[in-house]
Amino acid sequence: MYQTVSFDARLLRRYDVKGPRYTSYPTAVQFTDRFGVSEYRQAVTSSNEVPVPKPLSVYVHIPFCASPCFYCGCTRIITRDPQKARLYLERLHSEIEWQSELFARGRKVEQLHFGGGTPTFLDMGQMENLMAMLDRHFTLAHDDSREFSIEIDPRTVQTDTIERLAEMGFNRISLGVQDFDPHVQEAVNRIQSVESTLAVIDDARRAGIASTNLDLIYGLPFQSLAGFSRTLDTVVAAKPERLAVYSYAHLPQMFKAQRRIKEATLPSAETKLALLGLAIEELTEAGYIYIGMDHFALPEDELVVAQKKGELQRNFQGYSTRADCDMIGLGMSSIGKVADTYSQNAKDITGYYAALDEGRLPAVRGVKLTDDDRLRRDVIQQIMCQGELVFADFERRANLDFSGYFRTSIARLESLAADGLIDLDAKRLVATPTGRLLLRVVAMSFDAYASHAVDDRDRYSRVI
C-alpha cells in the first residue's frame, strides 16, 4: 500500500481545502503565551526523570539570506552584512549553553538539523565554532548512528564547503532547487544553474555524505508542464536519495515577499494539478517511493525503512525518523517538542535578542497537551505517516472504546469512504491510492480544533 498512489484530478479538486500540515498536534495556531519558560523547564525536568530518558534531536535555525526568494514563507532576515551573523551567533551560543544545562548530560543528540534561512550564509569558520559549541555542551553522536543534516543553497557553496561540512559530522544535505526553468527562476528571484546544483551533489558523494535531498515546488509563476518535465528529468538523472515536491502556497497577506509575485502569472488550478500529477508519474516511474504529503525516497532510504517499520514521524522538518527523540529548538522562531509539550522561541530577532540579553531563555509560546490531545496526536501521526489506523491498537494503549470515543470523527470519515478516499470498516481505516494524496483531509476528521481552523483559515495552505 505504501508504494501505491493514484492521481484522481476530480477528487483532488473537490478536496483541495485549506488545512494544517500536521507537523504538530495541536498545531502552532493553538500555541499560547500562557506557556513560557517556566512551563518549558518543568517539561524538561519531567523528561529527565523518566526511567530511560529519550535521546535528543536538535534543530538550529539560521535565519539569514543574502537575497529574498519571492515564494518563501520561512522566517528569515535578508542581509548581506556578515556582522549580523556574528551578533546572532553570540546569542545563539548563550542559548546553547543555557539549554544544555537543563538536560541530563547522558542524553545523546542522535539527530541534528540546521535550517533557515540559509545556514551556509555562515562562513566555515563560524560553522565549525558553532558545531564545537554544540559538541562541548551536548553529547553529540559521533558514530554512524547519527543523522546530522543541513540545508544548503548551492549559490553559497565554495570549493571546499561540502568536504568541510562532512568533516564536522554532517552526513545529510538538502538543496533548494524549486525549478530549473530560467523564466520561473527569474520570476521568483532565484537564479540557480543546473551545473552548480549538480556540482554540489557530486561533491557530497565524494565527501561521503550518505543522503541528498532536493526540494522542488509546483505552482510557481510561469511554470509549465514542459518546463517542469525538463526539471524532473534533470533531477531524476542526478538520482538524489530523497525529493520533496512542495505545493506553492500563495499567502501574500502573511508573507511580504510573496507580494512581488503577480497572481496572474501563477498557473491555473488545472495546470497546478497537472504539475503534481506529472511529478508523481515521473518520480514513481524512476523508482522513488511516495512517502506521503510531499516526500519521495529511494527504496533503501531511511524514510522508507522507517515507514515499513511503523517508526516514521512528522515534525517541523516534515517527515523524519527518530520518533523516540525529544526535540530542542535553538535560534529565533525555532520550535521544540519535549515530553508532552511544544514550545516556540521568539519569532522576531528583537524579541529573541532581548530575552537572551536579559539572561533568560527565549521561549515565548507553546502548549501542554491534554489527554485528549495526546490521543488525537497519536491517531493523526498514524494517519499522516502510515496511511492507516487499526482501532484495536489504540483501544489497548488508551483503554477506551475507539468507535465510541471518536464517534464524531468516524461520522466525518464516512463521507470520505463514500468518495473512495479511504476504506473504512469497524476495525480500521486504510487510505486508498487516491486518498494517500489527501491524508491531511483524512487527519482533519480527528482534529478537535477544526472549528478554530475555519476562523484561522488564512493561516493554512491548501492541501494540494
Secondary structure, DSSP 8 states (H G I E B T S, - for coil): -TT-----HHHHHHT--B----SSSS-GGG-BTTS-HHHHHHHHHHHHHSSS---EEEEEEE-EESS--TT--S--EE---HHHHHHHHHHHHHHHHHHHHHS-TT-EEEEEEEEES-GGGS-HHHHHHHHHHHHHHSEE--STT-EEEEEE-GGG--TTHHHHHHHHT--EEEEEEE---HHHHHHTT----HHHHHHHHHHHHHTT--EEEEEEEES-TT--HHHHHHHHHHHHHH--SEEEEEE----TTT-GGGGGS-GGGS--HHHHHHHHHHHHHHHHHTT-EEEETTEEE-TTSHHHHHHHHT--EEETTEEES-TT-EEEEESTT-EEEETTEEEEE-SSHHHHHHHHHTTS--EEEEEE--HHHHHHHHHHHHHHHHSEEEHHHHHHHHTS-HHHHTHHHHHHHHHHHHTTSEEE-SSEEEE-TTGGGGHHHHHHTT-TTHHHHHHTGGGS-B--
